[in-house]
């Protein structure tokens, strides 16, 4: 599974379109899950062993997962899809970056 969403890498003019979950770390005591997506030019570049163009980290509470005791890949992607893209100047959450990404 991966996300298909073109995102231009800051100040490069290069666009990563294929975003794949590559790392997961769980802190059961704190109830926190940390994940990383790596962005590639496309699926073919990833399959060819090319280096990722970008890495994005996400952190969320285990409670965001359907079953925190069973780390299901689809649940992790769903939690990443729901993560706000940050906070605006007024302190409100920005729309999630991957909310409209296609699943592939």
Order of alpha helices (4+ residues) and beta strands (2+ residues): beta-beta-beta-alpha-beta-alpha-beta
